[in-house]
Amino acid sequence: MGIGTNRGITRFTKNILFDEKMVGAIHLVLGNAYKKCGGTNESAIHWGMIKFMRIFPSLMDGEMIQGKI
């Protein structure tokens, strides 16, 4: 899991390797780890997902848990 911290990225580009670094984004990957980075998990997939926390508020049981930054 990664948390975006780059305030220089101000708009969504549809390039996951770039967009995951945008401030307010969280990035979660399921599956195969990159061996060159020291990862040991082996899987048939490597599936990355991004959630933009600063654009869309997150709710849990109707209560806001994360809003705009």
PyMOL CGO cylinders between C-alpha atoms (Angstrom):
from pymol import cmd
from pymol.cgo import CYLINDER

trace = [
    CYLINDER, 0.00, 0.00, 0.00, 1.24, 3.49, -0.81, 0.3, 1, 1, 1, 1, 1, 1,
    CYLINDER, 1.24, 3.49, -0.81, 0.08, 7.00, 0.08, 0.3, 1, 1, 1, 1, 1, 1,
    CYLINDER, 0.08, 7.00, 0.08, 0.49, 9.77, -2.49, 0.3, 1, 1, 1, 1, 1, 1,
    CYLINDER, 0.49, 9.77, -2.49, 2.51, 12.77, -1.31, 0.3, 1, 1, 1, 1, 1, 1,
    CYLINDER, 2.51, 12.77, -1.31, 3.39, 14.64, -4.51, 0.3, 1, 1, 1, 1, 1, 1,
    CYLINDER, 3.39, 14.64, -4.51, 1.64, 18.05, -4.39, 0.3, 1, 1, 1, 1, 1, 1,
    CYLINDER, 1.64, 18.05, -4.39, 3.05, 18.87, -7.85, 0.3, 1, 1, 1, 1, 1, 1,
    CYLINDER, 3.05, 18.87, -7.85, 0.61, 16.46, -9.50, 0.3, 1, 1, 1, 1, 1, 1,
    CYLINDER, 0.61, 16.46, -9.50, -2.64, 18.42, -9.76, 0.3, 1, 1, 1, 1, 1, 1,
    CYLINDER, -2.64, 18.42, -9.76, -4.78, 16.41, -12.15, 0.3, 1, 1, 1, 1, 1, 1,
    CYLINDER, -4.78, 16.41, -12.15, -5.63, 12.81, -12.99, 0.3, 1, 1, 1, 1, 1, 1,
    CYLINDER, -5.63, 12.81, -12.99, -3.70, 11.54, -16.06, 0.3, 1, 1, 1, 1, 1, 1,
    CYLINDER, -3.70, 11.54, -16.06, -5.01, 7.94, -16.40, 0.3, 1, 1, 1, 1, 1, 1,
    CYLINDER, -5.01, 7.94, -16.40, -1.41, 6.66, -15.92, 0.3, 1, 1, 1, 1, 1, 1,
    CYLINDER, -1.41, 6.66, -15.92, -1.53, 4.57, -12.73, 0.3, 1, 1, 1, 1, 1, 1,
    CYLINDER, -1.53, 4.57, -12.73, 2.25, 4.77, -12.16, 0.3, 1, 1, 1, 1, 1, 1,
    CYLINDER, 2.25, 4.77, -12.16, 1.97, 8.58, -12.13, 0.3, 1, 1, 1, 1, 1, 1,
    CYLINDER, 1.97, 8.58, -12.13, -1.49, 9.08, -10.56, 0.3, 1, 1, 1, 1, 1, 1,
    CYLINDER, -1.49, 9.08, -10.56, -0.73, 6.88, -7.54, 0.3, 1, 1, 1, 1, 1, 1,
    CYLINDER, -0.73, 6.88, -7.54, 1.75, 9.53, -6.36, 0.3, 1, 1, 1, 1, 1, 1,
    CYLINDER, 1.75, 9.53, -6.36, -0.81, 12.41, -6.35, 0.3, 1, 1, 1, 1, 1, 1,
    CYLINDER, -0.81, 12.41, -6.35, -1.36, 13.90, -2.89, 0.3, 1, 1, 1, 1, 1, 1,
    CYLINDER, -1.36, 13.90, -2.89, -4.59, 12.53, -1.43, 0.3, 1, 1, 1, 1, 1, 1,
    CYLINDER, -4.59, 12.53, -1.43, -4.39, 9.19, -3.26, 0.3, 1, 1, 1, 1, 1, 1,
    CYLINDER, -4.39, 9.19, -3.26, -3.92, 5.76, -1.73, 0.3, 1, 1, 1, 1, 1, 1,
    CYLINDER, -3.92, 5.76, -1.73, -2.61, 2.89, -3.84, 0.3, 1, 1, 1, 1, 1, 1,
    CYLINDER, -2.61, 2.89, -3.84, -3.14, -0.78, -3.07, 0.3, 1, 1, 1, 1, 1, 1,
    CYLINDER, -3.14, -0.78, -3.07, -1.73, -3.67, -5.10, 0.3, 1, 1, 1, 1, 1, 1,
    CYLINDER, -1.73, -3.67, -5.10, -2.86, -7.28, -4.85, 0.3, 1, 1, 1, 1, 1, 1,
    CYLINDER, -2.86, -7.28, -4.85, -0.79, -10.14, -6.19, 0.3, 1, 1, 1, 1, 1, 1,
    CYLINDER, -0.79, -10.14, -6.19, 2.76, -10.63, -7.41, 0.3, 1, 1, 1, 1, 1, 1,
    CYLINDER, 2.76, -10.63, -7.41, 5.52, -8.59, -5.78, 0.3, 1, 1, 1, 1, 1, 1,
    CYLINDER, 5.52, -8.59, -5.78, 8.39, -7.01, -7.73, 0.3, 1, 1, 1, 1, 1, 1,
    CYLINDER, 8.39, -7.01, -7.73, 11.46, -9.20, -7.08, 0.3, 1, 1, 1, 1, 1, 1,
    CYLINDER, 11.46, -9.20, -7.08, 13.85, -6.33, -7.91, 0.3, 1, 1, 1, 1, 1, 1,
    CYLINDER, 13.85, -6.33, -7.91, 12.36, -4.38, -4.98, 0.3, 1, 1, 1, 1, 1, 1,
    CYLINDER, 12.36, -4.38, -4.98, 12.85, -7.23, -2.52, 0.3, 1, 1, 1, 1, 1, 1,
    CYLINDER, 12.85, -7.23, -2.52, 9.30, -8.60, -2.74, 0.3, 1, 1, 1, 1, 1, 1,
    CYLINDER, 9.30, -8.60, -2.74, 8.74, -12.31, -2.11, 0.3, 1, 1, 1, 1, 1, 1,
    CYLINDER, 8.74, -12.31, -2.11, 5.00, -12.80, -2.78, 0.3, 1, 1, 1, 1, 1, 1,
    CYLINDER, 5.00, -12.80, -2.78, 4.28, -14.92, -5.86, 0.3, 1, 1, 1, 1, 1, 1,
    CYLINDER, 4.28, -14.92, -5.86, 0.96, -14.76, -7.68, 0.3, 1, 1, 1, 1, 1, 1,
    CYLINDER, 0.96, -14.76, -7.68, -0.49, -14.98, -11.18, 0.3, 1, 1, 1, 1, 1, 1,
    CYLINDER, -0.49, -14.98, -11.18, -1.67, -11.34, -10.95, 0.3, 1, 1, 1, 1, 1, 1,
    CYLINDER, -1.67, -11.34, -10.95, -0.36, -7.88, -10.08, 0.3, 1, 1, 1, 1, 1, 1,
    CYLINDER, -0.36, -7.88, -10.08, -3.44, -5.68, -9.77, 0.3, 1, 1, 1, 1, 1, 1,
    CYLINDER, -3.44, -5.68, -9.77, -3.10, -2.04, -8.72, 0.3, 1, 1, 1, 1, 1, 1,
    CYLINDER, -3.10, -2.04, -8.72, -5.98, 0.11, -7.49, 0.3, 1, 1, 1, 1, 1, 1,
    CYLINDER, -5.98, 0.11, -7.49, -6.14, 3.82, -6.63, 0.3, 1, 1, 1, 1, 1, 1,
    CYLINDER, -6.14, 3.82, -6.63, -8.63, 5.66, -4.39, 0.3, 1, 1, 1, 1, 1, 1,
    CYLINDER, -8.63, 5.66, -4.39, -8.60, 9.46, -4.48, 0.3, 1, 1, 1, 1, 1, 1,
    CYLINDER, -8.60, 9.46, -4.48, -9.43, 10.48, -0.92, 0.3, 1, 1, 1, 1, 1, 1,
    CYLINDER, -9.43, 10.48, -0.92, -9.34, 14.22, -1.57, 0.3, 1, 1, 1, 1, 1, 1,
    CYLINDER, -9.34, 14.22, -1.57, -11.89, 14.15, -4.38, 0.3, 1, 1, 1, 1, 1, 1,
    CYLINDER, -11.89, 14.15, -4.38, -14.48, 11.70, -3.11, 0.3, 1, 1, 1, 1, 1, 1,
    CYLINDER, -14.48, 11.70, -3.11, -15.28, 11.55, 0.62, 0.3, 1, 1, 1, 1, 1, 1,
    CYLINDER, -15.28, 11.55, 0.62, -15.24, 8.06, 2.14, 0.3, 1, 1, 1, 1, 1, 1,
    CYLINDER, -15.24, 8.06, 2.14, -18.11, 6.88, 4.30, 0.3, 1, 1, 1, 1, 1, 1,
    CYLINDER, -18.11, 6.88, 4.30, -18.40, 3.93, 6.67, 0.3, 1, 1, 1, 1, 1, 1,
    CYLINDER, -18.40, 3.93, 6.67, -21.84, 3.15, 8.09, 0.3, 1, 1, 1, 1, 1, 1,
    CYLINDER, -21.84, 3.15, 8.09, -22.95, 6.62, 6.98, 0.3, 1, 1, 1, 1, 1, 1,
    CYLINDER, -22.95, 6.62, 6.98, -20.17, 8.39, 8.92, 0.3, 1, 1, 1, 1, 1, 1,
    CYLINDER, -20.17, 8.39, 8.92, -17.42, 10.33, 7.12, 0.3, 1, 1, 1, 1, 1, 1,
    CYLINDER, -17.42, 10.33, 7.12, -14.02, 8.79, 7.79, 0.3, 1, 1, 1, 1, 1, 1,
    CYLINDER, -14.02, 8.79, 7.79, -12.04, 10.81, 5.21, 0.3, 1, 1, 1, 1, 1, 1,
    CYLINDER, -12.04, 10.81, 5.21, -13.00, 14.00, 3.44, 0.3, 1, 1, 1, 1, 1, 1,
    CYLINDER, -13.00, 14.00, 3.44, -11.37, 16.65, 1.31, 0.3, 1, 1, 1, 1, 1, 1,
    CYLINDER, -11.37, 16.65, 1.31, -7.79, 17.63, 2.05, 0.3, 1, 1, 1, 1, 1, 1,
]
cmd.load_cgo(trace, "trace")
